[in-house]
Amino acid sequence: MSIKKSIFLIVLVLLIDQISKIYIKTTFQLHEEVEVFSWFRILFVENEGMAWGAKIPGTYGKLFLTLFRLVAIVGIGYWLWDSARKNASNVLLVAIALIFAGAMGNIIDSVFYGILFEDSVRNVATFLPEEGGYGTLFHGKVVDMLSFPLYDSVLPSWIPIWGGKPFTFFDPVFNVADVAISTGVGLLLVFNKKAFPKKTENVAA
């Protein structure tokens, strides 16, 4: 796969990611939920920190995280360019492109959403509000909306320890960028030998 096709894939993922986030941000209030199926819901939440809602403590924790992401995306971009230059396998190029697109999608939120949107608490946010956004540059929140509670009920009483207690299987809420990153990493793990083929040395007889 050429670098042009990789860029096309990145742009496509970014468009889907950002369109979905902007739609949710300008249509839903924070924590508003729509049930599509019993196992799939659109739930608007915002992630202030790392994966699983973890945060770096301190005044500059969020800024440090965003700057770290920016440095990481430069490294991923170089990895993609270098791999394409060396005619790496399509599996590797697709995986890197997906990881790059996903990381870039969440970086856009972290860097710009604080100045582009107003707060979503108890109201639907507007784009470019006259009074200014809810935060400053590099202090935006990542928009998540995809929820798949495949099991959301009370566990049977016969199960030891947890029986009779409410339980939700697959609780995290995520976005298209997260799906792209996970898919890219999954491709590298499942097709590891194709992504990183071992070089065979010709041994003279």
PLY file of the C-alpha trace (Angstrom):
ply
format ascii 1.0
element vertex 205
property float x
property float y
property float z
element edge 204
property int vertex1
property int vertex2
end_header
0.00 0.00 0.00
1.36 3.41 -0.97
1.70 6.39 1.36
-1.12 8.11 -0.60
-3.51 5.27 0.21
-2.40 5.38 3.84
-3.16 9.11 3.97
-6.58 8.48 2.38
-7.36 5.92 5.10
-6.24 8.36 7.80
-8.38 11.19 6.40
-11.40 8.87 6.11
-11.13 7.72 9.73
-10.59 11.29 10.94
-13.68 12.52 9.08
-15.89 9.78 10.53
-14.45 10.36 14.00
-14.78 14.14 14.03
-18.20 14.25 12.36
-19.57 11.80 14.93
-18.02 13.76 17.82
-19.21 17.15 16.60
-22.71 15.75 16.06
-22.84 14.32 19.59
-21.32 17.46 21.13
-23.85 19.78 19.42
-26.90 17.50 19.83
-26.60 15.80 23.24
-26.28 17.08 26.77
-23.55 15.48 28.86
-24.62 11.96 29.97
-27.65 12.01 27.68
-28.36 8.52 26.36
-30.25 6.95 23.45
-30.86 3.20 23.34
-30.41 1.88 19.79
-30.59 -1.78 20.77
-30.61 -3.46 24.16
-26.89 -4.12 23.69
-25.92 -0.82 22.00
-26.42 2.72 23.26
-25.32 6.19 22.30
-24.11 7.72 25.57
-22.38 11.10 25.60
-19.51 11.29 28.06
-16.26 13.24 28.08
-12.87 11.88 29.01
-10.54 14.37 30.68
-7.52 12.14 30.84
-6.09 8.84 29.69
-7.79 5.58 28.81
-10.41 4.28 31.23
-10.85 7.81 32.61
-7.53 7.84 34.46
-6.00 11.25 35.09
-2.56 12.67 35.71
-2.84 14.64 38.96
-1.73 18.22 39.36
-2.35 21.52 37.61
-0.27 20.62 34.57
-1.32 16.97 34.31
-3.69 17.51 31.39
-1.19 19.71 29.56
1.56 17.11 30.00
-0.70 14.38 28.64
-1.64 16.40 25.55
1.98 17.33 24.83
2.99 13.68 25.23
0.33 12.70 22.70
1.66 15.28 20.24
5.18 13.90 20.54
3.86 10.35 20.15
1.93 11.21 16.98
5.11 12.56 15.40
6.82 9.25 16.11
3.91 7.26 14.68
3.89 9.46 11.58
7.58 8.84 11.01
7.03 5.10 11.52
4.34 5.15 8.81
6.47 7.16 6.37
9.55 4.99 6.94
7.56 1.77 6.59
6.00 2.93 3.31
9.45 3.97 2.04
10.75 0.48 2.79
7.77 -1.18 1.03
6.50 -2.78 4.22
3.55 -5.17 4.16
0.02 -3.85 3.65
-0.95 -5.20 7.07
1.68 -3.08 8.78
0.82 0.06 6.81
-2.92 -0.29 7.45
-2.30 -0.91 11.16
-0.01 2.11 11.55
-2.41 4.31 9.57
-5.31 3.30 11.84
-3.28 3.92 14.99
-2.15 7.31 13.63
-5.70 8.32 12.69
-7.10 7.27 16.06
-4.41 9.07 18.00
-4.84 12.19 15.87
-8.61 12.10 16.33
-8.32 12.21 20.12
-5.53 14.80 19.96
-7.85 17.15 18.05
-10.32 16.95 20.94
-7.63 17.51 23.56
-6.05 20.47 21.79
-8.99 22.34 20.27
-12.36 21.34 21.77
-11.87 23.48 24.87
-11.85 26.66 22.75
-14.31 25.50 20.06
-17.26 24.41 22.23
-19.05 25.55 25.34
-19.68 23.23 28.29
-22.23 20.44 27.80
-23.39 20.26 31.43
-27.21 20.62 31.48
-27.25 22.13 27.97
-26.38 21.31 24.38
-23.06 22.89 23.46
-22.76 25.38 20.63
-19.84 25.61 18.22
-17.69 28.74 18.58
-19.80 30.39 21.32
-19.53 34.17 21.61
-18.53 33.97 25.28
-15.73 31.54 24.50
-15.25 27.81 25.01
-15.27 25.78 28.20
-11.47 25.58 28.39
-8.21 26.73 26.89
-5.91 25.45 24.16
-4.50 21.99 25.03
-7.14 21.50 27.74
-10.03 20.02 25.78
-11.96 16.89 26.70
-12.22 13.82 24.48
-15.79 13.05 23.35
-16.94 9.42 23.75
-20.31 8.05 22.73
-20.28 4.32 21.86
-21.55 2.02 24.60
-22.04 -1.74 24.29
-23.52 -3.08 27.56
-23.76 -6.64 26.27
-24.97 -7.73 29.71
-26.57 -5.22 32.06
-28.53 -6.97 34.76
-28.33 -8.65 38.14
-26.13 -11.73 38.30
-27.81 -15.03 39.25
-27.78 -15.67 42.99
-26.01 -19.01 42.58
-22.78 -17.33 41.43
-20.30 -17.19 44.37
-19.39 -13.77 45.83
-20.97 -11.66 43.03
-24.35 -13.42 42.86
-27.37 -11.13 43.22
-25.35 -7.98 42.45
-25.80 -5.64 39.43
-23.24 -6.30 36.72
-22.47 -4.75 33.34
-20.28 -6.57 30.86
-18.19 -4.23 28.73
-18.79 -0.99 30.56
-16.34 1.40 28.80
-17.67 4.16 26.55
-15.44 4.93 23.58
-15.32 6.63 20.15
-14.37 5.94 16.53
-10.76 6.99 17.19
-10.49 4.40 19.96
-11.88 1.74 17.59
-9.23 2.67 15.00
-6.41 2.40 17.54
-7.68 -0.92 18.89
-8.11 -2.32 15.38
-4.60 -1.24 14.41
-3.08 -2.84 17.50
-5.20 -5.95 16.94
-3.90 -6.29 13.37
-0.31 -6.10 14.63
-0.98 -8.81 17.22
-3.00 -11.20 15.04
-0.94 -10.79 11.86
2.39 -10.25 13.56
4.34 -12.48 11.17
2.94 -10.70 8.11
3.46 -7.26 9.62
7.04 -8.00 10.67
8.36 -10.72 8.35
11.76 -12.09 9.22
14.47 -11.39 6.69
15.86 -14.57 5.19
19.55 -14.69 4.48
20.84 -16.43 1.39
23.46 -18.95 2.39
25.84 -20.03 -0.33
25.91 -23.76 -0.92
0 1
1 2
2 3
3 4
4 5
5 6
6 7
7 8
8 9
9 10
10 11
11 12
12 13
13 14
14 15
15 16
16 17
17 18
18 19
19 20
20 21
21 22
22 23
23 24
24 25
25 26
26 27
27 28
28 29
29 30
30 31
31 32
32 33
33 34
34 35
35 36
36 37
37 38
38 39
39 40
40 41
41 42
42 43
43 44
44 45
45 46
46 47
47 48
48 49
49 50
50 51
51 52
52 53
53 54
54 55
55 56
56 57
57 58
58 59
59 60
60 61
61 62
62 63
63 64
64 65
65 66
66 67
67 68
68 69
69 70
70 71
71 72
72 73
73 74
74 75
75 76
76 77
77 78
78 79
79 80
80 81
81 82
82 83
83 84
84 85
85 86
86 87
87 88
88 89
89 90
90 91
91 92
92 93
93 94
94 95
95 96
96 97
97 98
98 99
99 100
100 101
101 102
102 103
103 104
104 105
105 106
106 107
107 108
108 109
109 110
110 111
111 112
112 113
113 114
114 115
115 116
116 117
117 118
118 119
119 120
120 121
121 122
122 123
123 124
124 125
125 126
126 127
127 128
128 129
129 130
130 131
131 132
132 133
133 134
134 135
135 136
136 137
137 138
138 139
139 140
140 141
141 142
142 143
143 144
144 145
145 146
146 147
147 148
148 149
149 150
150 151
151 152
152 153
153 154
154 155
155 156
156 157
157 158
158 159
159 160
160 161
161 162
162 163
163 164
164 165
165 166
166 167
167 168
168 169
169 170
170 171
171 172
172 173
173 174
174 175
175 176
176 177
177 178
178 179
179 180
180 181
181 182
182 183
183 184
184 185
185 186
186 187
187 188
188 189
189 190
190 191
191 192
192 193
193 194
194 195
195 196
196 197
197 198
198 199
199 200
200 201
201 202
202 203
203 204
